[in-house]
Amino acid sequence: MSYWLQERQTPQRNRALSPQTIAEAALALLNSEGDDQLSVRTLAQRLEVVPSSLYRHVRNRDDILDLTLDAALVSDQQVAEAITSEDLVGLLLVWRSHLLRHPWAITHVMRRPPLGPGYLALSDRLCALLYERGVPDEELLNTSYAMSDFVLGCVLAQRHAETTRHQWPTSLVNDNHPYLHHAVSAHQPSWQAVIRRGLERLAGNCPQCHHSTRDAASH
């Protein structure tokens, strides 16, 4: 069960630990040492407390990741600015950049639904922008899932490509594959351009969609 769905005890006064301090320490550990190094024990060592003291606030490593995932998003100034804008594709591109800056985050997003207040605000804004573009009510979730899943897939593909780029067998792309050879020779698109193109297509894929804000009278 997600950390955000649990009943939590009222925190005791004068405690050095809090969900916020746990998330901040975990975020620093994840960004500096990676996902593999996070555990209740290693986090307790960083906080200079005994591991048992963490269990007053979290049950396990997954709870820590739930907390930290949301804390990372909320503390990202670029995300905060994008959420207040009217740029649907821009918002998702900023989220993509956020995931690339925090490589550990995407694994957790795909494994457990992010239900913290920061991610709920992001999801709500995404649905609002889709609604304003004319996406029918019954298609709001379908379209938002399609766009967010597209971003996640592209981030995974980009990370894989970056780690295996020296293994790409360019010698295989030759005259035996004329159209592929022509495409590769003509242009090497950027990941940003590829993702933007895909998001724009997804955002406008519904025949009823339009780019103008809905008439306020429709409410």
N, CA, C and O of each residue as an XYZ file, in Angstrom:
876
protein
N       0.838     -1.194      0.000
C       0.000      0.000      0.000
C       0.875      1.248      0.000
O       1.888      1.317      0.695
N       0.463      2.226     -0.791
C       1.213      3.472     -0.866
C       1.279      4.162      0.496
O       0.348      4.072      1.297
N       2.368      4.835      0.736
C       2.517      5.638      1.953
C       1.348      6.597      2.105
O       0.878      6.836      3.218
N       0.877      7.146      0.992
C      -0.140      8.192      1.023
C      -1.534      7.655      1.331
O      -2.446      8.444      1.578
N      -1.725      6.347      1.325
C      -3.023      5.749      1.626
C      -3.102      5.215      3.050
O      -4.148      4.712      3.461
N      -2.030      5.316      3.796
C      -1.984      4.772      5.143
C      -2.487      5.794      6.156
O      -2.354      7.003      5.967
N      -3.067      5.276      7.237
C      -3.387      6.136      8.374
C      -2.103      6.360      9.156
O      -1.418      5.415      9.545
N      -1.793      7.625      9.375
C      -0.536      7.948     10.051
C      -0.808      8.511     11.436
O      -1.784      9.228     11.662
N       0.078      8.168     12.349
C      -0.050      8.651     13.715
C       0.288     10.135     13.779
O       1.054     10.654     12.967
N      -0.304     10.805     14.769
C       0.042     12.208     14.991
C       1.494     12.285     15.432
O       1.869     11.628     16.403
N       2.328     13.072     14.746
C       3.742     13.130     15.107
C       3.950     13.701     16.503
O       3.256     14.629     16.918
N       4.909     13.137     17.216
C       5.231     13.621     18.547
C       6.055     14.896     18.463
O       6.813     15.107     17.516
N       5.889     15.736     19.468
C       6.614     16.995     19.482
C       8.104     16.776     19.746
O       8.533     15.783     20.333
N       8.847     17.745     19.285
C      10.294     17.780     19.539
C      11.023     16.559     18.992
O      12.050     16.147     19.531
N      10.507     16.002     17.956
C      11.192     14.898     17.302
C      12.094     15.451     16.207
O      11.676     16.295     15.414
N      13.308     14.980     16.172
C      14.239     15.458     15.141
C      13.826     14.964     13.768
O      14.096     15.608     12.754
N      13.168     13.813     13.747
C      12.762     13.236     12.469
C      11.340     13.654     12.109
O      10.487     13.837     12.977
N      11.115     13.797     10.830
C       9.786     14.071     10.293
C       9.754     13.523      8.877
O      10.812     13.253      8.308
N       8.579     13.350      8.288
C       8.541     12.924      6.887
C       9.367     13.827      5.979
O       9.988     13.352      5.028
N       9.379     15.123      6.267
C      10.138     16.051      5.431
C      11.636     15.814      5.541
O      12.331     15.773      4.525
N      12.147     15.657      6.768
C      13.589     15.440      6.923
C      14.003     14.087      6.354
O      15.098     13.947      5.810
N      13.130     13.096      6.482
C      13.419     11.781      5.899
C      13.497     11.887      4.385
O      14.414     11.349      3.764
N      12.532     12.583      3.791
C      12.518     12.724      2.335
C      13.729     13.507      1.841
O      14.321     13.148      0.824
N      14.100     14.562      2.542
C      15.251     15.371      2.128
C      16.542     14.556      2.171
O      17.361     14.629      1.254
N      16.718     13.783      3.236
C      17.926     12.962      3.349
C      17.932     11.856      2.299
O      18.972     11.562      1.708
N      16.785     11.250      2.069
C      16.700     10.187      1.061
C      16.960     10.740     -0.334
O      17.611     10.086     -1.149
N      16.458     11.934     -0.611
C      16.678     12.546     -1.919
C      18.162     12.804     -2.149
O      18.680     12.551     -3.236
N      18.838     13.304     -1.132
C      20.276     13.544     -1.257
C      21.027     12.236     -1.487
O      21.956     12.181     -2.293
N      20.622     11.188     -0.777
C      21.279      9.886     -0.933
C      21.032      9.312     -2.325
O      21.959      8.825     -2.973
N      19.797      9.369     -2.778
C      19.455      8.819     -4.094
C      20.178      9.555     -5.215
O      20.679      8.933     -6.152
N      20.231     10.871     -5.117
C      20.873     11.651     -6.177
C      22.385     11.475     -6.199
O      23.011     11.585     -7.254
N      22.968     11.203     -5.044
C      24.426     11.083     -4.992
C      24.917      9.650     -5.160
O      25.985      9.424     -5.730
N      24.142      8.676     -4.666
C      24.633      7.298     -4.642
C      23.775      6.315     -5.440
O      24.211      5.198     -5.719
N      22.566      6.720     -5.806
C      21.739      5.849     -6.631
C      20.754      5.008     -5.848
O      20.839      4.876     -4.627
N      19.820      4.444     -6.591
C      18.714      3.681     -6.025
C      19.187      2.469     -5.234
O      18.595      2.135     -4.207
N      20.225      1.817     -5.687
C      20.679      0.581     -5.048
C      21.175      0.800     -3.623
O      21.204     -0.133     -2.820
N      21.561      2.024     -3.315
C      22.148      2.293     -2.008
C      21.126      2.702     -0.956
O      21.475      2.879      0.211
N      19.876      2.854     -1.355
C      18.865      3.297     -0.390
C      18.288      2.116      0.379
O      17.808      1.148     -0.211
N      18.342      2.207      1.682
C      17.688      1.252      2.569
C      17.381      1.992      3.866
O      17.881      3.094      4.092
N      16.571      1.392      4.702
C      16.284      2.008      5.997
C      17.573      2.192      6.781
O      17.760      3.211      7.447
N      18.457      1.215      6.704
C      19.707      1.287      7.463
C      20.628      2.394      6.941
O      21.160      3.178      7.727
N      20.817      2.460      5.622
C      21.720      3.488      5.087
C      21.154      4.888      5.298
O      21.905      5.840      5.512
N      19.841      5.011      5.239
C      19.239      6.321      5.483
C      19.387      6.717      6.948
O      19.650      7.878      7.263
N      19.216      5.748      7.837
C      19.405      6.031      9.262
C      20.839      6.479      9.543
O      21.060      7.385     10.346
N      21.800      5.854      8.892
C      23.193      6.270      9.066
C      23.408      7.700      8.602
O      24.124      8.465      9.248
N      22.794      8.062      7.489
C      22.938      9.433      6.980
C      22.304     10.435      7.941
O      22.819     11.537      8.131
N      21.188     10.046      8.540
C      20.490     10.930      9.474
C      21.069     10.866     10.884
O      20.688     11.645     11.758
N      21.991      9.934     11.094
C      22.631      9.740     12.399
C      21.603      9.392     13.474
O      21.601      9.955     14.569
N      20.730      8.445     13.126
C      19.745      7.934     14.074
C      19.761      6.411     13.988
O      20.361      5.840     13.077
N      19.107      5.769     14.928
C      18.997      4.312     14.858
C      17.882      3.965     13.876
O      16.901      4.702     13.774
N      18.016      2.853     13.150
C      16.992      2.498     12.154
C      15.582      2.431     12.722
O      14.623      2.801     12.045
N      15.446      1.960     13.963
C      14.103      1.805     14.532
C      13.358      3.131     14.633
O      12.127      3.150     14.616
N      14.089      4.241     14.737
C      13.419      5.537     14.846
C      12.709      5.924     13.555
O      11.742      6.684     13.578
N      13.190      5.400     12.425
C      12.528      5.697     11.153
C      11.158      5.035     11.059
O      10.267      5.530     10.368
N      10.995      3.917     11.755
C       9.743      3.174     11.643
C       8.568      3.873     12.327
O       7.427      3.429     12.197
N       8.826      4.944     13.044
C       7.722      5.755     13.562
C       7.041      6.535     12.445
O       5.917      7.013     12.598
N       7.742      6.656     11.316
C       7.240      7.476     10.210
C       6.989      6.672      8.931
O       6.075      6.994      8.172
N       7.779      5.645      8.689
C       7.651      4.848      7.465
C       7.727      3.369      7.822
O       8.320      2.986      8.831
N       7.116      2.551      6.978
C       7.134      1.108      7.235
C       8.339      0.429      6.619
O       8.864     -0.542      7.165
N       8.780      0.946      5.473
C       9.798      0.232      4.715
C      10.407      1.150      3.659
O      10.131      2.349      3.619
N      11.231      0.564      2.817
C      11.918      1.307      1.760
C      10.932      1.912      0.764
O      11.140      3.027      0.284
N       9.867      1.189      0.452
C       8.888      1.715     -0.500
C       8.234      2.991      0.018
O       7.995      3.924     -0.749
N       7.947      3.032      1.307
C       7.382      4.255      1.879
C       8.353      5.423      1.735
O       7.951      6.543      1.422
N       9.615      5.151      1.963
C      10.632      6.202      1.809
C      10.640      6.716      0.376
O      10.718      7.922      0.141
N      10.560      5.802     -0.574
C      10.554      6.207     -1.978
C       9.284      6.976     -2.334
O       9.339      7.934     -3.105
N       8.140      6.569     -1.782
C       6.906      7.323     -2.015
C       7.068      8.769     -1.562
O       6.720      9.702     -2.285
N       7.596      8.938     -0.370
C       7.824     10.273      0.180
C       8.796     11.072     -0.674
O       8.551     12.233     -1.002
N       9.894     10.435     -1.025
C      10.969     11.141     -1.717
C      10.592     11.490     -3.141
O      10.962     12.551     -3.643
N       9.862     10.607     -3.793
C       9.416     10.875     -5.158
C       8.619     12.175     -5.211
O       8.830     13.009     -6.091
N       7.711     12.335     -4.269
C       6.890     13.540     -4.260
C       7.700     14.757     -3.832
O       7.521     15.848     -4.373
N       8.590     14.572     -2.864
C       9.417     15.694     -2.411
C      10.300     16.215     -3.532
O      10.493     17.424     -3.660
N      10.834     15.318     -4.338
C      11.680     15.735     -5.459
C      10.884     16.563     -6.454
O      11.376     17.572     -6.959
N       9.655     16.142     -6.740
C       8.822     16.875     -7.694
C       8.447     18.247     -7.146
O       8.545     19.249     -7.855
N       8.022     18.293     -5.898
C       7.576     19.549     -5.293
C       8.712     20.559     -5.201
O       8.483     21.761     -5.336
N       9.926     20.088     -4.976
C      11.067     20.997     -4.825
C      11.659     21.437     -6.156
O      12.578     22.256     -6.177
N      11.155     20.914     -7.262
C      11.680     21.251     -8.586
C      11.024     22.546     -9.072
O       9.837     22.564     -9.396
N      11.801     23.620     -9.118
C      11.261     24.921     -9.495
C      10.752     24.936    -10.929
O       9.758     25.599    -11.226
N      11.415     24.220    -11.812
C      10.963     24.167    -13.202
C       9.579     23.530    -13.315
O       8.736     23.988    -14.086
N       9.359     22.482    -12.547
C       8.039     21.846    -12.538
C       6.994     22.800    -11.968
O       5.890     22.913    -12.501
N       7.350     23.487    -10.880
C       6.414     24.428    -10.257
C       5.981     25.512    -11.236
O       4.809     25.886    -11.274
N       6.920     26.015    -12.022
C       6.588     27.052    -12.998
C       5.758     26.485    -14.143
O       4.831     27.141    -14.619
N       6.083     25.275    -14.590
C       5.364     24.675    -15.718
C       3.915     24.368    -15.366
O       3.037     24.465    -16.223
N       3.656     23.999    -14.118
C       2.297     23.669    -13.701
C       1.384     24.888    -13.777
O       0.180     24.745    -13.989
N       1.941     26.078    -13.608
C       1.120     27.289    -13.648
C       0.947     27.835    -15.061
O       0.207     28.798    -15.260
N       1.611     27.243    -16.036
C       1.526     27.737    -17.408
C       0.357     27.082    -18.140
O      -0.309     26.191    -17.611
N       0.126     27.539    -19.355
C      -0.933     26.981    -20.196
C      -0.374     26.018    -21.247
O      -1.097     25.591    -22.147
N       0.891     25.686    -21.134
C       1.578     24.886    -22.154
C       1.522     23.413    -21.778
O       2.302     22.949    -20.946
N       0.605     22.682    -22.386
C       0.424     21.259    -22.087
C       1.667     20.448    -22.418
O       2.182     19.717    -21.572
N       2.146     20.576    -23.647
C       3.322     19.817    -24.064
C       4.543     20.255    -23.266
O       5.370     19.429    -22.882
N       4.654     21.562    -23.018
C       5.775     22.065    -22.235
C       5.810     21.483    -20.837
O       6.887     21.188    -20.318
N       4.646     21.313    -20.215
C       4.574     20.726    -18.879
C       5.132     19.313    -18.876
O       5.900     18.947    -17.986
N       4.752     18.524    -19.861
C       5.224     17.144    -19.919
C       6.702     17.064    -20.276
O       7.397     16.150    -19.833
N       7.187     18.007    -21.068
C       8.618     18.037    -21.375
C       9.431     18.397    -20.134
O      10.528     17.875    -19.934
N       8.897     19.282    -19.310
C       9.576     19.625    -18.053
C       9.587     18.421    -17.120
O      10.591     18.159    -16.457
N       8.481     17.688    -17.065
C       8.447     16.474    -16.239
C       9.461     15.458    -16.749
O      10.138     14.802    -15.958
N       9.565     15.328    -18.062
C      10.572     14.434    -18.646
C      11.976     14.836    -18.193
O      12.778     13.977    -17.826
N      12.278     16.141    -18.216
C      13.590     16.613    -17.774
C      13.805     16.305    -16.296
O      14.909     15.955    -15.880
N      12.746     16.437    -15.513
C      12.821     16.110    -14.089
C      13.196     14.643    -13.895
O      14.053     14.326    -13.071
N      12.563     13.756    -14.645
C      12.861     12.324    -14.527
C      14.285     12.009    -14.960
O      14.927     11.125    -14.392
N      14.779     12.721    -15.956
C      16.158     12.499    -16.394
C      17.154     12.984    -15.346
O      18.233     12.410    -15.203
N      16.799     14.036    -14.615
C      17.694     14.533    -13.561
C      17.685     13.624    -12.340
O      18.630     13.626    -11.550
N      16.618     12.847    -12.187
C      16.490     11.928    -11.048
C      16.252     10.521    -11.596
O      15.116     10.046    -11.585
N      17.286      9.853    -12.068
C      17.124      8.558    -12.748
C      16.420      7.495    -11.908
O      15.779      6.597    -12.455
N      16.532      7.588    -10.604
C      15.898      6.606     -9.724
C      14.373      6.733     -9.730
O      13.670      5.772     -9.417
N      13.858      7.918    -10.085
C      12.432      8.196     -9.929
C      11.567      7.386    -10.886
O      10.491      6.922    -10.508
N      12.026      7.214    -12.117
C      11.159      6.590    -13.117
C      10.827      5.141    -12.755
O       9.718      4.675    -13.016
N      11.773      4.437    -12.161
C      11.512      3.052    -11.761
C      10.386      2.995    -10.741
O       9.516      2.126    -10.808
N      10.410      3.928     -9.799
C       9.381      3.928     -8.758
C       8.033      4.375     -9.310
O       6.998      3.837     -8.919
N       8.033      5.348    -10.211
C       6.782      5.800    -10.828
C       6.099      4.653    -11.560
O       4.876      4.523    -11.507
N       6.878      3.826    -12.238
C       6.310      2.741    -13.028
C       5.931      1.535    -12.169
O       5.142      0.690    -12.593
N       6.487      1.459    -10.978
C       6.218      0.308    -10.115
C       5.059      0.548     -9.155
O       4.305     -0.370     -8.833
N       4.927      1.797     -8.701
C       3.875      2.153     -7.746
C       3.257      3.484     -8.174
O       3.988      4.430     -8.468
N       1.934      3.575     -8.214
C       1.323      4.836     -8.640
C       1.714      5.972     -7.706
O       1.573      5.835     -6.490
N       2.202      7.089     -8.236
C       2.582      8.223     -7.385
C       1.342      8.965     -6.907
O       0.629      9.567     -7.711
N       1.079      8.925     -5.603
C      -0.161      9.469     -5.044
C       0.077     10.621     -4.078
O      -0.842     11.030     -3.369
N       1.287     11.144     -4.039
C       1.567     12.276     -3.172
C       0.927     13.547     -3.692
O       0.511     13.596     -4.849
N       0.836     14.586     -2.859
C       0.176     15.830     -3.269
C       0.819     16.490     -4.476
O       0.121     17.098     -5.287
N       2.126     16.383     -4.611
C       2.791     16.972     -5.767
C       2.394     16.294     -7.060
O       2.090     16.962     -8.049
N       2.395     14.977     -7.059
C       2.028     14.239     -8.272
C       0.532     14.344     -8.568
O       0.131     14.346     -9.733
N      -0.291     14.429     -7.532
C      -1.719     14.631     -7.777
C      -1.970     15.995     -8.411
O      -2.829     16.131     -9.282
N      -1.217     17.009     -7.973
C      -1.347     18.339     -8.578
C      -0.906     18.319    -10.036
O      -1.526     18.960    -10.884
N       0.165     17.583    -10.329
C       0.625     17.455    -11.711
C      -0.432     16.767    -12.569
O      -0.715     17.213    -13.680
N      -1.013     15.693    -12.066
C      -2.037     14.963    -12.812
C      -3.281     15.820    -13.016
O      -3.891     15.806    -14.085
N      -3.648     16.564    -11.977
C      -4.816     17.429    -12.086
C      -4.601     18.510    -13.141
O      -5.505     18.813    -13.919
N      -3.403     19.088    -13.163
C      -3.116     20.132    -14.145
C      -3.116     19.566    -15.562
O      -3.588     20.213    -16.496
N      -2.590     18.370    -15.714
C      -2.595     17.718    -17.022
C      -4.029     17.515    -17.510
O      -4.337     17.794    -18.669
N      -4.904     17.030    -16.626
C      -6.306     16.838    -17.008
C      -6.977     18.174    -17.319
O      -7.785     18.265    -18.243
N      -6.642     19.208    -16.549
C      -7.234     20.527    -16.788
C      -6.847     21.066    -18.157
O      -7.691     21.595    -18.881
N      -5.580     20.932    -18.513
C      -5.119     21.440    -19.807
C      -5.722     20.647    -20.960
O      -6.029     21.207    -22.013
N      -5.891     19.349    -20.762
C      -6.542     18.539    -21.796
C      -8.012     18.931    -21.940
O      -8.535     19.012    -23.051
N      -8.663     19.169    -20.821
C     -10.064     19.594    -20.854
C     -10.205     20.908    -21.613
O     -11.114     21.075    -22.426
N      -9.290     21.838    -21.337
C      -9.349     23.141    -21.995
C      -9.085     23.043    -23.495
O      -9.503     23.911    -24.262
N      -8.397     21.992    -23.908
C      -8.155     21.781    -25.342
C      -9.337     21.104    -26.029
O      -9.325     20.920    -27.246
N     -10.341     20.737    -25.266
C     -11.529     20.145    -25.859
C     -11.599     18.640    -25.803
O     -12.454     18.045    -26.457
N     -10.725     18.002    -25.042
C     -10.794     16.542    -24.919
C     -12.089     16.179    -24.188
O     -12.344     16.714    -23.109
N     -12.907     15.292    -24.741
C     -14.164     14.909    -24.084
C     -13.913     14.315    -22.705
O     -12.868     13.716    -22.452
N     -14.878     14.489    -21.826
C     -14.724     14.017    -20.451
C     -14.342     12.546    -20.392
O     -13.480     12.154    -19.605
N     -14.987     11.730    -21.231
C     -14.729     10.289    -21.183
C     -13.356      9.913    -21.727
O     -12.927      8.768    -21.589
N     -12.662     10.870    -22.347
C     -11.336     10.600    -22.892
C     -10.212     11.255    -22.095
O      -9.041     11.094    -22.438
N     -10.551     11.992    -21.036
C      -9.522     12.717    -20.289
C      -8.470     11.779    -19.701
O      -7.270     11.993    -19.877
N      -8.929     10.735    -18.999
C      -7.967      9.813    -18.390
C      -7.201      9.036    -19.449
O      -5.989      8.855    -19.334
N      -7.905      8.574    -20.482
C      -7.218      7.838    -21.545
C      -6.095      8.672    -22.151
O      -4.984      8.181    -22.352
N      -6.395      9.935    -22.440
C      -5.397     10.791    -23.082
C      -4.269     11.144    -22.126
O      -3.104     11.161    -22.522
N      -4.603     11.427    -20.869
C      -3.548     11.764    -19.906
C      -2.636     10.574    -19.657
O      -1.421     10.738    -19.539
N      -3.215      9.363    -19.575
C      -2.391      8.164    -19.409
C      -1.516      7.931    -20.635
O      -0.340      7.589    -20.513
N      -2.097      8.119    -21.814
C      -1.321      7.909    -23.038
C      -0.124      8.852    -23.094
O       0.974      8.443    -23.472
N      -0.333     10.111    -22.717
C       0.748     11.093    -22.792
C       1.802     10.848    -21.712
O       2.999     10.910    -21.992
N       1.369     10.573    -20.488
C       2.342     10.339    -19.420
C       3.103      9.037    -19.644
O       4.304      8.969    -19.383
N       2.414      8.001    -20.127
C       3.105      6.740    -20.421
C       4.081      6.902    -21.584
O       5.136      6.269    -21.604
N       3.733      7.743    -22.545
C       4.644      8.025    -23.651
C       5.921      8.678    -23.133
O       7.021      8.326    -23.560
N       5.775      9.627    -22.213
C       6.953     10.274    -21.626
C       7.810      9.251    -20.890
O       9.030      9.231    -21.054
N       7.184      8.406    -20.084
C       7.939      7.396    -19.335
C       8.693      6.465    -20.277
O       9.864      6.160    -20.048
N       8.026      6.016    -21.331
C       8.687      5.128    -22.289
C       9.852      5.799    -22.981
O      10.893      5.177    -23.196
N       9.686      7.070    -23.333
C      10.771      7.792    -24.003
C      11.955      8.014    -23.071
O      13.107      7.936    -23.500
N      11.679      8.288    -21.807
C      12.773      8.463    -20.848
C      13.551      7.162    -20.695
O      14.781      7.173    -20.677
N      12.846      6.050    -20.585
C      13.528      4.755    -20.497
C      14.347      4.478    -21.748
O      15.483      4.013    -21.659
N      13.774      4.764    -22.918
C      14.489      4.531    -24.175
C      15.725      5.412    -24.273
O      16.778      4.960    -24.721
N      15.601      6.671    -23.855
C      16.748      7.573    -23.915
C      17.855      7.114    -22.978
O      19.028      7.124    -23.350
N      17.491      6.712    -21.766
C      18.505      6.239    -20.825
C      19.206      4.995    -21.358
O      20.423      4.858    -21.227
N      18.435      4.088    -21.962
C      19.037      2.880    -22.527
C      19.950      3.235    -23.692
O      21.044      2.686    -23.819
N      19.501      4.152    -24.542
C      20.310      4.542    -25.700
C      21.617      5.186    -25.268
O      22.653      4.983    -25.901
N      21.570      5.961    -24.191
C      22.779      6.632    -23.722
C      23.793      5.644    -23.158
O      25.000      5.865    -23.255
N      23.304      4.556    -22.569
C      24.223      3.571    -21.994
C      24.736      2.579    -23.026
O      25.733      1.897    -22.786
N      24.055      2.488    -24.190
C      24.459      1.505    -25.208
C      24.802      2.154    -26.538
O      24.882      1.469    -27.557
N      25.007      3.479    -26.542
C      25.181      4.182    -27.816
C      26.398      3.701    -28.596
O      26.417      3.773    -29.825
N      27.420      3.208    -27.884
C      28.609      2.744    -28.593
C      28.406      1.358    -29.208
O      29.263      0.863    -29.940
N      27.250      0.731    -28.898
C      26.993     -0.600    -29.428
C      26.123     -0.569    -30.681
O      25.840     -1.617    -31.261
N      25.693      0.625    -31.105
C      24.805      0.709    -32.267
C      25.554      0.291    -33.522
O      26.569      0.897    -33.866
N      25.062     -0.747    -34.218
C      25.783     -1.275    -35.386
C      25.498     -0.445    -36.642
O      24.750     -0.879    -37.517
N      26.088      0.733    -36.728
C      25.825      1.613    -37.871
C      26.208      0.958    -39.190
O      25.655      1.305    -40.234
N      27.140      0.022    -39.160
C      27.557     -0.631    -40.403
C      26.435     -1.456    -41.021
O      26.478     -1.765    -42.212
N      25.426     -1.815    -40.221
C      24.314     -2.604    -40.742
C      23.326     -1.757    -41.536
O      22.558     -2.276    -42.346
N      23.355     -0.440    -41.293
C      22.443      0.455    -42.022
C      23.136      0.863    -43.310
O      23.914      1.817    -43.328
N      22.856      0.147    -44.379
C      23.537      0.387    -45.647
C      22.531      0.319    -46.786
O      21.326      0.455    -46.574
N      23.034      0.111    -47.985
C      22.161      0.117    -49.159
C      21.173     -1.041    -49.185
O      20.223     -1.024    -49.967
N      21.387     -2.043    -48.341
C      20.409     -3.127    -48.259
C      19.115     -2.672    -47.582
O      18.080     -3.333    -47.675
N      19.199     -1.540    -46.904
C      18.032     -0.969    -46.226
C      17.941      0.494    -46.660
O      18.207      1.391    -45.860
N      17.573      0.744    -47.900
C      17.713      2.082    -48.483
C      16.934      3.170    -47.761
O      17.439      4.281    -47.603
N      15.728      2.880    -47.324
C      14.925      3.930    -46.693
C      15.452      4.262    -45.300
O      15.507      5.428    -44.909
N      15.836      3.233    -44.562
C      16.433      3.478    -43.253
C      17.759      4.206    -43.403
O      18.053      5.131    -42.646
N      18.560      3.793    -44.376
C      19.844      4.439    -44.625
C      19.641      5.907    -44.984
O      20.373      6.776    -44.511
N      18.646      6.176    -45.820
C      18.359      7.551    -46.212
C      17.929      8.383    -45.005
O      18.368      9.520    -44.835
N      17.066      7.801    -44.169
C      16.574      8.531    -43.002
C      17.697      8.835    -42.022
O      17.785      9.947    -41.501
N      18.559      7.848    -41.767
C      19.667      8.042    -40.832
C      20.660      9.053    -41.377
O      21.194      9.870    -40.627
N      20.908      9.001    -42.672
C      21.874      9.916    -43.285
C      21.351     11.345    -43.332
O      22.121     12.299    -43.231
N      20.039     11.486    -43.483
C      19.464     12.818    -43.664
C      19.413     13.618    -42.375
O      19.625     14.830    -42.388
N      19.133     12.952    -41.265
C      18.919     13.728    -40.041
C      18.995     12.822    -38.824
O      18.498     11.695    -38.838
N      19.623     13.329    -37.775
C      19.637     12.653    -36.487
C      18.808     13.496    -35.519
O      19.320     14.467    -34.962
N      17.548     13.148    -35.310
C      16.682     13.982    -34.472
C      17.104     13.953    -33.009
O      17.681     12.978    -32.527
N      16.806     15.035    -32.323
C      17.076     15.086    -30.890
C      15.941     14.394    -30.141
O      14.819     14.297    -30.638
N      16.252     13.918    -28.946
C      15.213     13.304    -28.132
C      14.113     14.313    -27.832
O      12.931     13.970    -27.830
N      14.506     15.555    -27.580
C      13.514     16.589    -27.287
C      12.531     16.737    -28.444
O      11.322     16.834    -28.232
N      13.058     16.755    -29.669
C      12.195     16.913    -30.843
C      11.285     15.705    -31.035
O      10.108     15.851    -31.365
N      11.831     14.524    -30.830
C      11.035     13.300    -30.981
C       9.874     13.296    -29.992
O       8.735     13.011    -30.361
N      10.168     13.611    -28.741
C       9.136     13.563    -27.709
C       8.106     14.668    -27.922
O       6.908     14.438    -27.762
N       8.567     15.865    -28.282
C       7.626     16.953    -28.546
C       6.667     16.573    -29.678
O       5.459     16.783    -29.572
N       7.209     16.019    -30.753
C       6.364     15.623    -31.877
C       5.317     14.592    -31.434
O       4.141     14.698    -31.784
N       5.755     13.608    -30.672
C       4.816     12.583    -30.219
C       3.739     13.137    -29.310
O       2.570     12.770    -29.436
N       4.121     14.022    -28.390
C       3.142     14.604    -27.475
C       2.140     15.482    -28.209
O       0.950     15.474    -27.895
N       2.623     16.234    -29.178
C       1.710     17.084    -29.948
C       0.703     16.244    -30.719
O      -0.467     16.610    -30.830
N       1.162     15.113    -31.251
C       0.246     14.224    -31.964
C      -0.781     13.628    -30.999
O      -1.969     13.565    -31.317
N      -0.329     13.195    -29.833
C      -1.248     12.614    -28.859
C      -2.262     13.644    -28.374
O      -3.439     13.330    -28.198
N      -1.805     14.867    -28.162
C      -2.690     15.914    -27.649
C      -3.774     16.281    -28.649
O      -4.868     16.685    -28.257
N      -3.479     16.145    -29.939
C      -4.445     16.528    -30.959
C      -5.062     15.367    -31.687
O      -5.650     15.542    -32.754
N      -4.937     14.168    -31.122
C      -5.365     12.965    -31.842
C      -6.877     12.774    -31.852
O      -7.414     12.098    -32.730
N      -7.561     13.366    -30.882
C      -9.008     13.187    -30.799
C      -9.704     14.142    -31.770
O      -9.432     15.342    -31.729
N     -10.588     13.655    -32.638
C     -11.240     14.508    -33.634
C     -11.995     15.676    -33.020
O     -12.121     16.730    -33.644
N     -12.507     15.497    -31.782
C     -13.277     16.569    -31.171
C     -12.400     17.631    -30.527
O     -12.894     18.680    -30.113
N     -11.075     17.361    -30.438
C     -10.194     18.273    -29.719
C      -9.940     19.535    -30.524
O      -9.915     19.505    -31.755
N      -9.754     20.622    -29.835
C      -9.353     21.871    -30.458
C      -8.409     22.579    -29.504
O      -8.294     22.179    -28.345
N      -7.742     23.605    -29.957
C      -6.714     24.255    -29.157
C      -7.225     25.469    -28.399
O      -6.467     26.082    -27.649
N      -8.462     25.823    -28.570
C      -8.986     26.978    -27.851
C      -9.617     26.537    -26.540
O     -10.058     25.396    -26.407
N      -9.658     27.443    -25.577
C     -10.260     27.150    -24.290
C     -11.763     26.986    -24.446
O     -12.389     27.689    -25.238
N     -12.346     26.054    -23.687
C     -13.785     25.838    -23.783
C     -14.542     27.088    -23.338
O     -14.080     27.857    -22.496
N     -15.699     27.258    -23.924
C     -16.561     28.369    -23.546
C     -16.952     28.203    -22.085
O     -17.413     27.141    -21.668
N     -16.763     29.264    -21.318
C     -17.085     29.192    -19.894
C     -18.548     28.840    -19.674
O     -18.910     28.305    -18.626
N     -19.391     29.138    -20.659
C     -20.815     28.842    -20.505
C     -21.089     27.355    -20.463
O     -22.146     26.924    -20.002
N     -20.117     26.551    -20.955
C     -20.325     25.102    -20.970
C     -20.344     24.522    -19.583
O     -20.806     23.400    -19.374
N     -19.835     25.298    -18.615
C     -19.852     24.828    -17.238
C     -21.260     24.975    -16.665
O     -21.493     24.632    -15.505
